[in-house]
Amino acid sequence: MKKKFAIFSFFSIFSLFLYSQNEDNISYSLYVGDGYVVPTNDFVKKGNKDSTAINNMISISFRIAKQVDGTKAWHHLYNEFTYGVGGYYGRFNYSKNLNNPFALYGFIGFSPLKTERFALKTNLALGLSFWWNGYSKENNLNVAISNPINCYIDAGLDGYYRLNDNFQVFAGVSYTHFSNGAIVKPNKGINVISPRIGLSYNPQKIVFKQAMDSLNFQPQWENIISVYGGWHSVYKTFKYTPDNNSNEIKDTARKSYFVYGI
């Protein structure tokens, strides 16, 4: 199943690559990162079966991005607003009872600073990560992740340098968070701070524009009401004594409950 999903994901991204060949303002980026896993829970600190700290993660990501051309009013709210899709793979220094995640995501970004050859770019990515070995009766030390599918959130800041009309190199830092949003607990989450370097390719000539002229938008207030509902689950470990047996036994069960709000 995992192999089929990986093949499907690869061809999906590759199809987008072929489709976008005739589009303007398209770029393709590949980057690698060497990250530090923040010790925010016992499992990554050393609370696993081998008492090994999970403190490093090597990652690689491929992105397809499109930059707006300034022909619409909203394009001018942010300097050279960019959006796109990507795929991500990360490998922990110790992945037993955790596994190594693969993620598909969408992202947005803009450039707060640009010159003729240099650009500072921000980006925020949101997607789903797969292939996790979550919490279970057999894997009950993994308090970091409970689901096989979790959210992928990544925020980054990169400096781009234009080599020629088509290629740019970049380096920066990102903060990555893996979590299921407490849909299933325990869910302490995994957080990674990662320096990264990469290469970006534009089939057409790169245009390093200066900041676009801002339009005179009038501010206004809006009142928004949001209502939501759903289910959360939690794994609970309990002790009991069977009939005619004085020995206490531990067991783990999953309980669900309703959540709602306004």
Salt bridges, closest charged atoms under 4 A:
GLU23 OE1 - LYS66 NZ 3.90
ASP50 OD2 - LYS96 NZ 3.79
ASP69 OD1 - HIS75 ND1 3.51
GLU80 OE1 - LYS114 NZ 2.24
GLU116 OE2 - ARG162 NH2 3.32
ASP154 OD1 - ARG63 NH2 3.94
ASP154 OD1 - ARG196 NH1 3.59
ASP158 OD2 - ARG196 NH2 2.84
ASP165 OD1 - ARG162 NH1 3.90
ASP251 OD1 - LYS137 NZ 3.34
